[in-house]
Amino acid sequence: MTAKDYLGYISNVIHTVIVATVDDDGLPVTAAIDMMDSDENGLYFLTAKGKSFYDRLKKRKFLALTAIKGESTMKSTAVSVRGKVRELGYEKIPELFKKNPYMHEIYPTEESMKALTAFQIYEGNGEWFDLSKKPIERAGFTFGGAAEKKEGYFITDACIGCQSCVKVCPQQCIRTDTVPLVIRQENCLHCGGCVKVCPVGAVEIFGN
């Protein structure tokens, strides 16, 4: 899947997400927001200009969100995104209402719609996490020119091939056909169990 596919999954399949912003005291604030459209350039949503959510977006110009879909934990998929936001104004509102006609029940007149403004998440990175698969499936993505940031663990050349890490890996996602052993990043839970048991300190975290 491409970044456009992941963003489309958020807007078209999950739609309602939990968004986190930061208030004036530096504390997190969450809200349920509908992601109303997406394309290769990002995600689109709207809010009323009178809301404190609007003020936080204007001041911070950044948000994080998580979208989850599934009948139960072990049948769920989740997509998380962190990114920069910018206000697009009223011009995009009619288009978003056309694609999300239920909004007419909340803001039924053209005059009431003018209380709204559209925003775009235009640059960021995200993570796809699918617990419905065995082993689990994870993937990272970026959009809008954001730099890719690797997360998780990898095994260095200090590995002696003892396979202590294999014994504690909950997803059995460590390949043993080479030394150093290799962690399959697309199946790793990032639990860190391999770090604790490696006798030679060969497992390291990306970015350290």
Sequence and secondary structure as in RCSB ss.txt:
>XXXX:A:sequence
MTAKDYLGYISNVIHTVIVATVDDDGLPVTAAIDMMDSDENGLYFLTAKGKSFYDRLKKRKFLALTAIKGESTMK
STAVSVRGKVRELGYEKIPELFKKNPYMHEIYPTEESMKALTAFQIYEGNGEWFDLSKKPIERAGFTFGGAAEKK
EGYFITDACIGCQSCVKVCPQQCIRTDTVPLVIRQENCLHCGGCVKVCPVGAVEIFGN
>XXXX:A:secstr
  HHHHHHIIIIII EEEEEEE TTS EEEEEEE  EEETTEEEEEEETTSHHHHHHHHH EEEEEEEE SSGGG
 EEEEEEEEEEEEEGGGHHHHHHH TTHHHHS SHHHHTTEEEEEEEEEEEEEEETTSSS EEEEEEETT     
 SEEE TT     HHHHH TT  EE SSSS EE GGG     HHHHH TT  EEETT 
